[in-house]
Amino acid sequence: DPTVLVDDGTWYLHVTDKSAAKRPTLGIVIYTSHNGRTWIRTGVTAVGLGNDRAVDGKYIEGCDVRKIGGVFVALYTCCSNDDVWTIGMASSSDPVSVFSKATPNPVFQHGLSGWDGASVAVPLLVNYRADQWVMYYQGSAQRQPADTWDIGATVPAI
């Protein structure tokens, strides 16, 4: 957080917005630029919070946005009101719009046990080969608040 991409000469910055209490409760907002130095807030929330029972009902943070096959794909950290951390996904054909959340969401959950057995967060997509993506992420064996995190990688079905 934040993530920047350039498409057709325009720079797009997607970042978690914070509340007055400095909590990432407002979702992923969008800024644009024509030079990468001067940014204008668009007023659009690309990914907003879910309802109280949703995987992203408490807050959203740690986003990564990439253009894949003409579609803008956002991966982001979800936190439910039960403090369960997972990774959600949303997409749009327009980088300055409200993204549609994947169904079902989350698209990636913690493991059953081990180093990422309680929480996963902060996804990062890397284009490894022409049509192969690798998602790096943080995982923890602890429920929140976790103080020990490790790094993992997986090949997502995108």
Secondary structure by P-SEA (a helix, b strand, c coil): cbbbbbcccbbbbbbbbbcccccccccbbbbbbccccccccccccccccccccccccccccbbbbbbcccbbbbbbbbbccccbbbbbbbcccccccccccccccccccccccccccccccbbbbbcccccbbbbbbbbbcccccccbbbbbcccccc
